[in-house]
Amino acid sequence: MSEPSPSPGDPPGAAPTSGPTSGPTSGPTSGPPSGPAATPAAAPAGGSRGGRIAKSTLSAVLITLTCIFVPVSLLTVWVHDIVLDTDRYVSTVKPLASNPAIEQAAVHRITEAADVKVDGSQVTADLAKWLESQGLPPRVGAAVKALGPQLDSAADQVVSKVATRFVESDRFENVWTVANRAAHNAVVHALTGKGRGAVGVDGGTVTLDVGEAVDKVKEELVAAGVSPAEKIPEVNKQMVLFQNDKLGQIRGAVHLLDVLGNWLPIITVVLGAAGVLLARRRRRALVTTALCAAFACLLVAIALVVGRRYYLDNLPPEVQSPEAAAAVFDTLVRFLRVSLRTAIVLGIVVALGAYLSGAGRMPRGLRGRADRTADSAALWGAGHGVHTGGAGRWVEAHRHALTVGALLVIALVFALWNHPTVLTVLLLVLILLVVLAVLALLAAGGRVPDGAGDRPEQRE
């Protein structure tokens, strides 16, 4: 029996391809087994149908909890960093000292608290009586008596002018900063029921003691020659900062957030990672998680806008300046708004990055165009004597691991960044894009064959 001849498509030295042979066969060339032995091979990968359904359900639950916990975590960070951190709180409220609405409200309150009154009617009556005793006509005395109200108004203008000069100076900013730093324990008292200071809490009303500012104005008035200012009583003067009948409920919410503390953000990250890892389509799960978390933060940001409008439309009579109340509200929630915007932008960036790394037509087309651009740049560089050599080949062989490492480093930097903002996210994204572009260029250089792109005179 003759040997079968090799097929035309077989490579040199390959075993000849034989047709069907008779007789029993064994080993790997045997056909698929039949009968009961085929049952194990037919089992679907990934476990039973019930197990897959359970994993998908658990993944959906974890992702839902993550989307809810993201804005709640931002609230806990805000409570700790703004409300319960003295330095952070003082740096937050310090700009209020130069806010026009706050300055105007402070001038009005200090002037009202000083309450310097000159009895103009009595002064002018005595003066008119003295003038009449000197032989002047009665009509002159009557004209002098009519000056009493103007004298009272002039005294009020002097007090207001001195108070304005003090409030617009750096001294008021120093008094404001010192008072708020000393009052921070009372802010904690207002929200947790612990501590006491210049900020007082009575029912649902929160007030700031401006007694020190009144004392400073009193000293300036006395120095300016307004002697009645010496009779300003030594009592605490209160400026209403906040009034809400539901302050007790707010205290309960703050206590709950304080108990959760710094653990909730960590728990949120763990739940999100577990939800994505348990999902059947992890990249799609990551996109969904990021977008839903961003949407939840957007809802909270909208709720802040609605809450601000409702609060300002329902200010109690004790709040004398709606503009000042709006300035205080905006200042206290400023960092919370920044955190919400940062989370929204971060969610969109993560979702976009996960999508572009997928296997869809558009992502593959974009990545292919980027690689072709990198190859063209590498060929141009090779033509001008720029070669990556072994470094380029090493990057090409380990490009995936290097990309993952760059992502992890950027994520770690973001996690350790102190109070990141939208600009922080955009800066880190820009750095990541630069790193990925460098890796792509190095990898493209590693794919360029030796001598490719050289000019004829360089190859000779």
C-alpha positions as CSV (number, residue, x, y, z in Angstrom):
1,M,0.0,0.0,0.0
2,S,1.5,3.3,-1.1
3,E,2.0,6.4,1.2
4,P,-0.5,9.2,0.7
5,S,1.0,12.2,-1.0
6,P,1.1,15.6,0.8
7,S,-1.6,18.1,0.0
8,P,-0.6,21.1,-2.1
9,G,-1.3,23.5,0.9
10,D,0.7,21.5,3.4
11,P,3.9,23.2,4.6
12,P,7.2,21.5,3.8
13,G,8.0,18.7,6.2
14,A,4.4,18.4,7.4
15,A,2.9,15.0,7.8
16,P,0.9,13.9,4.8
17,T,-2.8,14.4,4.9
18,S,-4.6,11.1,4.7
19,G,-8.1,10.4,3.8
20,P,-10.5,8.2,5.7
21,T,-9.1,5.0,6.9
22,S,-10.6,1.7,7.9
23,G,-10.2,0.1,11.2
24,P,-10.4,1.4,14.7
25,T,-8.9,4.8,15.6
26,S,-7.7,6.1,18.9
27,G,-6.1,9.2,20.5
28,P,-6.9,12.8,19.8
29,T,-7.7,12.1,16.1
30,S,-10.8,10.2,17.2
31,G,-14.2,11.8,16.6
32,P,-16.3,13.1,19.5
33,P,-17.6,10.5,21.8
34,S,-21.1,9.4,21.7
35,G,-23.6,8.2,24.3
36,P,-23.6,9.2,27.9
37,A,-20.0,10.4,27.8
38,A,-21.1,13.4,25.8
39,T,-23.2,14.8,28.6
40,P,-20.5,16.6,30.7
41,A,-19.2,18.4,27.6
42,A,-22.7,19.8,26.9
43,A,-22.9,21.6,30.3
44,P,-23.0,25.4,29.8
45,A,-20.1,27.4,31.0
46,G,-20.5,29.7,34.0
47,G,-22.6,27.4,36.2
48,S,-26.3,26.6,36.2
49,R,-29.0,28.9,35.0
50,G,-30.2,29.5,38.5
51,G,-26.7,30.5,39.6
52,R,-26.4,33.0,36.8
53,I,-29.7,34.5,37.6
54,A,-28.7,34.8,41.3
55,K,-25.4,36.5,40.4
56,S,-27.2,38.9,38.0
57,T,-29.8,39.8,40.6
58,L,-27.2,40.4,43.3
59,S,-25.2,42.5,40.8
60,A,-28.2,44.6,40.0
61,V,-29.0,45.1,43.7
62,L,-25.4,46.1,44.5
63,I,-25.2,48.6,41.6
64,T,-28.5,50.1,42.7
65,L,-27.2,50.6,46.2
66,T,-24.0,52.1,44.9
67,C,-25.9,54.7,42.9
68,I,-27.9,55.6,46.0
69,F,-24.9,55.7,48.3
70,V,-22.8,57.9,46.1
71,P,-24.6,61.2,46.8
72,V,-25.2,60.1,50.4
73,S,-21.4,59.6,50.8
74,L,-20.8,63.1,49.5
75,L,-23.2,64.3,52.2
76,T,-21.3,62.5,54.9
77,V,-18.0,64.0,53.6
78,W,-19.6,67.4,53.6
79,V,-20.8,67.0,57.2
80,H,-17.4,65.9,58.4
81,D,-15.3,68.4,56.4
82,I,-17.5,71.5,56.7
83,V,-19.7,71.2,59.7
84,L,-17.5,69.1,62.1
85,D,-14.1,70.4,61.0
86,T,-13.2,73.8,62.6
87,D,-10.5,74.8,60.1
88,R,-12.7,73.8,57.1
89,Y,-15.7,75.6,58.6
90,V,-13.7,78.8,59.2
91,S,-12.2,78.8,55.7
92,T,-15.7,78.3,54.4
93,V,-17.4,81.2,56.2
94,K,-14.4,83.6,56.1
95,P,-15.4,85.2,52.8
96,L,-18.8,86.1,54.2
97,A,-17.1,88.9,56.2
98,S,-16.6,90.8,52.9
99,N,-19.9,89.9,51.3
100,P,-22.0,93.1,50.7
101,A,-25.2,91.6,51.9
102,I,-23.6,90.4,55.2
103,E,-21.9,93.8,55.7
104,Q,-25.2,95.6,55.2
105,A,-27.0,93.3,57.6
106,A,-24.2,93.6,60.1
107,V,-24.2,97.4,60.0
108,H,-28.0,97.5,60.5
109,R,-27.8,95.0,63.4
110,I,-24.8,96.7,65.1
111,T,-26.5,100.1,64.7
112,E,-29.7,98.8,66.1
113,A,-27.9,97.0,69.0
114,A,-25.9,100.2,69.8
115,D,-29.2,102.1,70.0
116,V,-27.5,105.5,70.7
117,K,-30.3,108.0,71.2
118,V,-29.8,111.8,71.8
119,D,-32.8,113.5,73.3
120,G,-33.0,116.1,70.6
121,S,-36.3,117.6,71.7
122,Q,-34.9,118.2,75.2
123,V,-31.6,119.7,73.9
124,T,-33.4,122.1,71.5
125,A,-35.9,123.1,74.2
126,D,-33.2,124.0,76.6
127,L,-31.3,125.9,73.9
128,A,-34.5,127.8,72.9
129,K,-35.2,128.7,76.5
130,W,-31.6,130.1,76.9
131,L,-31.9,132.1,73.6
132,E,-35.2,133.6,74.8
133,S,-33.6,134.5,78.1
134,Q,-31.1,136.5,76.1
135,G,-33.8,138.6,74.5
136,L,-34.3,136.8,71.2
137,P,-37.9,136.8,69.7
138,P,-40.1,133.7,70.5
139,R,-40.1,132.7,66.8
140,V,-36.4,132.1,67.0
141,G,-36.9,129.7,69.9
142,A,-39.7,127.9,68.0
143,A,-37.4,127.4,65.0
144,V,-34.7,126.0,67.3
145,K,-37.2,123.6,68.9
146,A,-38.1,122.3,65.4
147,L,-34.5,121.1,65.0
148,G,-35.0,118.3,67.6
149,P,-35.9,115.4,65.1
150,Q,-33.0,116.5,62.8
151,L,-30.6,116.2,65.8
152,D,-31.8,112.7,66.5
153,S,-31.4,111.7,62.8
154,A,-27.9,113.2,62.8
155,A,-26.9,111.1,65.9
156,D,-28.2,108.0,64.1
157,Q,-26.2,108.8,61.0
158,V,-23.1,109.2,63.1
159,V,-23.6,105.7,64.6
160,S,-24.3,104.2,61.2
161,K,-21.3,105.8,59.6
162,V,-19.0,104.6,62.3
163,A,-20.5,101.1,62.1
164,T,-20.1,101.0,58.3
165,R,-16.5,102.1,58.6
166,F,-15.8,99.3,61.1
167,V,-17.6,96.6,59.1
168,E,-15.9,97.5,55.9
169,S,-12.4,97.4,57.5
170,D,-10.1,94.4,58.1
171,R,-10.9,94.6,61.8
172,F,-14.4,93.3,61.2
173,E,-13.1,90.4,59.1
174,N,-10.7,89.5,62.0
175,V,-13.6,89.8,64.5
176,W,-15.8,87.7,62.2
177,T,-13.1,85.0,61.8
178,V,-12.2,84.8,65.5
179,A,-15.9,84.7,66.5
180,N,-16.7,81.9,64.0
181,R,-13.7,79.9,65.1
182,A,-14.7,80.2,68.7
183,A,-18.3,79.5,67.7
184,H,-17.6,76.3,65.8
185,N,-18.3,74.2,68.9
186,A,-21.7,75.9,69.0
187,V,-22.3,74.9,65.4
188,V,-21.7,71.3,66.4
189,H,-24.1,72.0,69.3
190,A,-26.7,73.2,66.8
191,L,-26.5,70.1,64.7
192,T,-25.6,67.4,67.3
193,G,-26.7,69.0,70.6
194,K,-23.1,69.0,71.9
195,G,-21.0,72.1,72.9
196,R,-21.7,75.8,73.3
197,G,-20.2,79.1,72.0
198,A,-21.1,82.4,70.4
199,V,-23.6,80.6,68.2
200,G,-26.8,80.0,70.2
201,V,-29.6,77.6,69.5
202,D,-33.1,78.2,70.8
203,G,-35.7,75.8,69.4
204,G,-35.2,76.0,65.6
205,T,-33.4,79.4,65.6
206,V,-29.6,79.6,65.3
207,T,-28.0,83.0,66.2
208,L,-24.6,84.5,66.2
209,D,-23.4,86.8,69.1
210,V,-22.2,90.1,67.7
211,G,-21.4,91.5,71.1
212,E,-17.7,91.9,70.4
213,A,-18.5,93.9,67.3
214,V,-20.9,96.1,69.2
215,D,-18.1,96.7,71.8
216,K,-15.7,97.8,69.1
217,V,-18.2,100.3,67.6
218,K,-19.0,101.6,71.1
219,E,-15.3,102.3,71.6
220,E,-15.0,104.2,68.3
221,L,-18.2,106.2,69.1
222,V,-16.8,107.3,72.4
223,A,-13.5,108.2,70.8
224,A,-15.3,110.2,68.2
225,G,-17.0,112.3,70.9
226,V,-20.4,110.7,71.0
227,S,-20.6,110.6,74.7
228,P,-24.1,108.9,74.9
229,A,-22.4,105.8,73.5
230,E,-21.0,105.1,76.9
231,K,-24.5,104.1,78.0
232,I,-24.7,101.2,75.6
233,P,-25.5,98.2,77.9
234,E,-23.1,95.3,78.3
235,V,-25.4,92.6,76.9
236,N,-25.0,90.0,74.2
237,K,-26.4,91.0,70.9
238,Q,-27.7,88.2,68.7
239,M,-27.9,88.1,64.9
240,V,-30.2,85.4,63.5
241,L,-28.4,83.1,61.1
242,F,-30.8,80.3,60.5
243,Q,-34.4,79.4,61.5
244,N,-36.1,76.2,60.9
245,D,-38.7,74.4,63.0
246,K,-37.4,71.0,61.8
247,L,-33.9,71.6,63.3
248,G,-34.5,68.5,65.6
249,Q,-35.0,66.3,62.6
250,I,-31.9,67.8,61.0
251,R,-30.0,66.9,64.1
252,G,-31.1,63.3,63.8
253,A,-30.0,63.2,60.2
254,V,-26.6,64.7,61.0
255,H,-26.1,62.2,63.9
256,L,-26.8,59.3,61.5
257,L,-24.4,60.7,58.9
258,D,-21.8,61.2,61.7
259,V,-22.1,57.6,62.8
260,L,-21.6,56.4,59.2
261,G,-18.6,58.8,59.0
262,N,-15.8,57.9,56.7
263,W,-16.9,54.3,56.3
264,L,-19.8,55.0,53.9
265,P,-17.6,56.1,50.9
266,I,-15.4,53.0,51.3
267,I,-18.5,50.8,51.5
268,T,-19.9,52.5,48.4
269,V,-16.7,51.7,46.4
270,V,-16.7,48.1,47.6
271,L,-20.4,47.6,46.7
272,G,-19.9,49.1,43.2
273,A,-16.8,47.0,42.5
274,A,-18.6,43.8,43.6
275,G,-21.6,44.7,41.5
276,V,-19.6,45.2,38.4
277,L,-17.5,42.0,39.0
278,L,-20.6,39.9,39.5
279,A,-22.2,41.2,36.3
280,R,-22.2,39.0,33.1
281,R,-21.2,42.0,31.0
282,R,-18.9,43.9,33.2
283,R,-18.1,46.8,30.9
284,R,-21.8,47.5,30.4
285,A,-22.3,47.3,34.1
286,L,-19.5,49.8,34.8
287,V,-21.1,52.2,32.3
288,T,-24.5,51.8,33.9
289,T,-23.1,52.3,37.4
290,A,-21.2,55.4,36.5
291,L,-24.1,57.0,34.6
292,C,-26.7,56.2,37.3
293,A,-24.4,57.5,40.1
294,A,-24.0,60.7,38.1
295,F,-27.7,61.0,37.6
296,A,-28.3,60.5,41.3
297,C,-25.9,63.3,42.1
298,L,-27.7,65.5,39.6
299,L,-31.0,64.9,41.4
300,V,-29.4,66.0,44.7
301,A,-28.0,69.1,43.0
302,I,-31.5,69.9,41.7
303,A,-32.9,69.3,45.2
304,L,-30.4,71.8,46.6
305,V,-31.7,74.5,44.1
306,V,-35.3,73.7,45.0
307,G,-34.6,73.7,48.7
308,R,-32.8,77.1,48.5
309,R,-35.7,78.6,46.7
310,Y,-38.2,77.2,49.2
311,Y,-36.1,78.4,52.2
312,L,-35.7,81.9,50.9
313,D,-39.4,82.1,50.1
314,N,-40.4,81.1,53.6
315,L,-37.9,83.1,55.7
316,P,-39.3,83.9,59.2
317,P,-39.6,87.5,60.4
318,E,-36.6,87.1,62.7
319,V,-34.3,87.0,59.6
320,Q,-33.9,90.7,58.8
321,S,-32.0,90.3,55.5
322,P,-33.0,87.8,52.8
323,E,-29.8,88.6,50.9
324,A,-27.7,87.8,53.9
325,A,-29.6,84.6,54.4
326,A,-29.0,83.6,50.8
327,A,-25.3,84.4,51.1
328,V,-25.0,82.2,54.2
329,F,-26.9,79.3,52.6
330,D,-24.8,79.5,49.4
331,T,-21.5,79.6,51.3
332,L,-22.3,76.7,53.6
333,V,-23.3,74.4,50.7
334,R,-20.7,75.6,48.3
335,F,-18.3,72.6,48.8
336,L,-21.2,70.2,48.6
337,R,-22.2,71.7,45.2
338,V,-18.6,71.3,44.1
339,S,-18.5,67.7,45.2
340,L,-21.8,66.9,43.4
341,R,-20.5,68.5,40.2
342,T,-17.2,66.6,40.5
343,A,-19.1,63.3,40.9
344,I,-21.3,64.0,37.9
345,V,-18.3,64.8,35.7
346,L,-16.4,61.8,37.0
347,G,-19.3,59.5,36.3
348,I,-19.6,60.7,32.8
349,V,-15.8,60.3,32.2
350,V,-15.7,56.8,33.6
351,A,-18.7,55.8,31.5
352,L,-17.2,57.2,28.4
353,G,-13.8,55.6,29.1
354,A,-15.5,52.2,29.7
355,Y,-17.5,52.5,26.5
356,L,-14.5,53.5,24.3
357,S,-12.6,50.5,25.6
358,G,-15.3,48.1,24.5
359,A,-15.8,46.0,21.4
360,G,-18.4,48.1,19.6
361,R,-18.0,49.4,16.1
362,M,-17.3,53.0,17.1
363,P,-14.8,52.2,19.9
364,R,-12.9,49.8,17.6
365,G,-12.9,52.3,14.8
366,L,-11.5,55.0,17.1
367,R,-8.8,52.8,18.6
368,G,-7.9,51.6,15.1
369,R,-7.5,55.1,13.9
370,A,-5.4,56.0,16.9
371,D,-3.1,53.0,16.3
372,R,-2.8,53.9,12.6
373,T,-1.9,57.5,13.5
374,A,0.7,56.1,16.0
375,D,2.1,53.8,13.3
376,S,2.4,56.7,10.8
377,A,4.2,58.8,13.4
378,A,6.5,55.9,14.2
379,L,7.4,55.4,10.5
380,W,8.0,59.1,10.1
381,G,10.3,59.0,13.1
382,A,12.1,56.0,11.8
383,G,12.6,57.8,8.6
384,H,14.3,60.6,10.5
385,G,16.5,58.4,12.6
386,V,14.3,58.1,15.7
387,H,13.9,54.5,16.8
388,T,12.5,53.1,20.1
389,G,14.5,49.9,19.8
390,G,14.1,47.3,22.6
391,A,12.1,49.7,24.8
392,G,9.4,50.0,22.1
393,R,9.2,46.2,21.6
394,W,8.9,45.8,25.4
395,V,6.1,48.3,25.6
396,E,4.3,46.6,22.7
397,A,4.6,43.3,24.5
398,H,3.3,44.7,27.8
399,R,1.0,47.5,26.6
400,H,-2.1,46.1,28.2
401,A,-0.5,45.7,31.6
402,L,1.0,49.2,31.4
403,T,-2.4,50.7,30.5
404,V,-4.0,49.0,33.4
405,G,-1.2,50.3,35.7
406,A,-1.7,53.8,34.5
407,L,-5.4,53.6,35.2
408,L,-4.8,52.4,38.7
409,V,-2.2,55.1,39.4
410,I,-4.6,57.8,38.2
411,A,-7.4,56.3,40.3
412,L,-5.2,56.2,43.4
413,V,-4.1,59.9,42.9
414,F,-7.8,60.9,42.6
415,A,-8.7,58.9,45.7
416,L,-5.9,60.6,47.7
417,W,-6.6,64.1,46.3
418,N,-7.7,66.4,49.1
419,H,-11.2,67.6,48.0
420,P,-11.1,67.1,44.3
421,T,-13.0,69.3,41.9
422,V,-14.1,69.2,38.3
423,L,-10.8,70.7,37.3
424,T,-9.0,67.9,39.2
425,V,-10.9,65.3,37.1
426,L,-10.2,67.0,33.8
427,L,-6.5,67.4,34.7
428,L,-6.1,63.7,35.6
429,V,-8.0,62.7,32.4
430,L,-5.6,64.9,30.4
431,I,-2.6,63.3,32.1
432,L,-4.0,59.8,31.4
433,L,-4.5,60.7,27.8
434,V,-0.9,61.9,27.5
435,V,0.4,58.7,29.1
436,L,-1.7,56.5,26.8
437,A,-0.5,58.5,23.8
438,V,3.1,58.0,24.8
439,L,2.5,54.2,25.3
440,A,0.8,54.1,21.9
441,L,3.8,55.8,20.2
442,L,6.3,53.6,21.9
443,A,4.4,50.5,21.0
444,A,4.1,51.6,17.4
445,G,7.8,52.1,17.4
446,G,8.3,48.6,18.6
447,R,6.2,47.3,15.6
448,V,8.3,49.1,13.0
449,P,10.7,46.5,11.5
450,D,14.4,47.3,11.5
451,G,15.3,49.4,8.6
452,A,11.8,50.4,7.8
453,G,11.4,54.1,7.0
454,D,15.1,54.6,6.4
455,R,16.0,56.7,3.4
456,P,18.0,54.9,0.6
457,E,21.2,56.7,1.6
458,Q,20.8,55.4,5.2
459,R,20.3,51.8,4.1
460,E,23.5,51.8,1.9
